[in-house]
Structure formats: structure tokens, C-alpha cells
Amino acid sequence: MGGTYGTMYYVDDMRKSTAYFKKLLGVKPAYASAEWTEFPLGAHRLCLHAKEGRGKYRPNGILIVSAKGTKALFEKLKRGKHDVSGLHEVHPGHWTFTLADPSGNELSFYGAP
């Protein structure tokens, strides 16, 4: 693992949330779309993810951990009986998955396959 990538929050309204954090932080997004927006905060990012449909979303932030060998890490944690789910490619060459701890808190892992 190579440190953190960012902290992700699911948002109801991307435009409203982007405007809020832009004003609050005094920082322009490094990347912005209808589904995903990132604000640079030093080496860390505040990441906004649009809610989709009526899915279940936790109200707290999710730490995103940078990882190399994301697919292999997923398989290793799965074999170790950890609560991992959602392994998928988010864009070419970048994969992600979620790990839930015994209390239900989530960590997201992101990086090269």
C-alpha cells in the first residue's frame, strides 16, 4: 500500500456539493464530472461521488487507500475471510474494491491491477 489517495463522500447533488466545497476550501476541483469530483488537499484529495438511484450509502466518509496490485490484494483479503466486495475497473488500468471492518466502517482500495 502506498499511502492514501483521498477521502470519499457520497453526495445527493454534485453541483451543489461542488459549489459548497469550492467556496469552503477556496480550491478549484482538479477533476469534475457529474459522477465524480476531486479537490486537491496537498497530497490527499476530497472526492465526491454522486449517489446513484436508491442504493444504500453510509453518511460518513470513506478513506481511499492507494494500492498496487489491487486485484491480488482483493483476492488475498478474500482468502483471509475479510469482508471485501465490489472489485471492478473504474477506468482503464485502475481498479477499486471495498473492505468493511467488523464495525461496518469501510475502506476503499484503489490503484493499478
C-alpha positions in Angstrom: 0.0 0.0 0.0 1.3 3.4 -0.9 -0.5 5.9 1.5 -3.8 7.5 0.9 -5.4 8.7 -2.2 -8.3 10.7 -0.7 -11.5 10.6 1.3 -14.8 10.0 -0.5 -18.2 11.3 0.3 -21.4 10.3 -1.4 -23.4 13.3 -2.4 -27.1 13.9 -3.3 -26.4 16.9 -5.7 -23.0 17.1 -7.3 -23.4 20.7 -8.5 -24.5 21.9 -5.0 -21.8 19.9 -3.2 -19.0 21.0 -5.6 -20.0 24.7 -5.2 -20.1 24.2 -1.4 -16.6 22.7 -1.1 -15.2 25.1 -3.7 -16.3 28.1 -1.6 -15.5 26.4 1.7 -12.0 25.3 0.8 -11.1 28.0 -1.6 -9.8 25.4 -4.1 -11.0 24.6 -7.6 -11.6 20.9 -8.4 -8.7 19.1 -10.1 -11.3 16.9 -11.8 -15.0 17.4 -12.1 -17.9 15.4 -13.7 -21.5 14.6 -12.9 -20.4 11.4 -11.2 -17.0 12.2 -9.6 -15.2 15.4 -8.4 -11.8 15.7 -6.7 -10.5 18.6 -4.7 -6.7 18.6 -4.1 -5.7 19.0 -0.5 -2.0 18.6 -0.5 -1.1 15.0 -1.4 -4.7 14.0 -0.3 -8.0 14.6 -2.2 -11.5 15.2 -1.1 -13.5 13.0 -3.5 -17.2 13.5 -4.1 -19.2 10.6 -5.6 -22.7 11.1 -6.9 -25.3 8.8 -5.4 -26.9 6.5 -7.9 -30.5 5.5 -7.6 -31.8 4.3 -4.3 -28.6 2.5 -3.2 -27.5 2.2 0.4 -24.9 4.9 1.3 -23.1 5.4 4.5 -23.3 9.0 5.8 -19.6 9.1 6.8 -16.5 9.5 4.6 -14.6 6.5 3.2 -10.8 6.6 3.2 -9.3 5.6 -0.1 -6.0 3.8 0.2 -3.6 3.8 -2.8 -2.6 0.2 -3.7 -0.5 -1.5 -6.3 -1.7 -5.0 -7.3 -5.3 -4.1 -6.3 -6.8 -7.3 -7.8 -4.2 -9.5 -6.0 -4.8 -7.7 -2.7 -8.5 -8.2 -3.1 -8.0 -12.0 -3.5 -5.6 -12.2 -0.6 -8.0 -10.4 1.7 -10.9 -12.5 0.5 -8.9 -15.7 1.2 -8.2 -14.3 4.7 -12.0 -14.2 5.3 -12.1 -10.4 5.3 -15.3 -8.6 4.3 -14.3 -7.4 0.8 -16.6 -6.6 -2.1 -17.1 -4.6 -5.3 -13.8 -5.4 -7.2 -14.1 -3.5 -10.5 -12.2 -1.4 -13.0 -13.3 2.2 -12.6 -11.3 3.4 -15.7 -8.6 1.7 -17.8 -5.8 0.4 -15.6 -7.4 1.5 -12.3 -9.3 -0.9 -10.1 -11.1 -0.5 -6.8 -12.8 -2.5 -4.1 -14.2 -2.0 -0.6 -13.3 -3.6 2.7 -15.6 -3.4 5.7 -14.2 -3.8 9.2 -16.0 -5.7 12.0 -17.9 -2.5 12.9 -19.1 -1.9 9.3 -16.7 1.0 8.6 -15.4 1.0 5.0 -12.0 1.4 3.4 -11.7 1.7 -0.4 -8.6 0.5 -2.1 -7.7 2.0 -5.5 -4.8 1.5 -7.9 -3.2 -0.5 -10.7 -4.5 -4.0 -11.1 
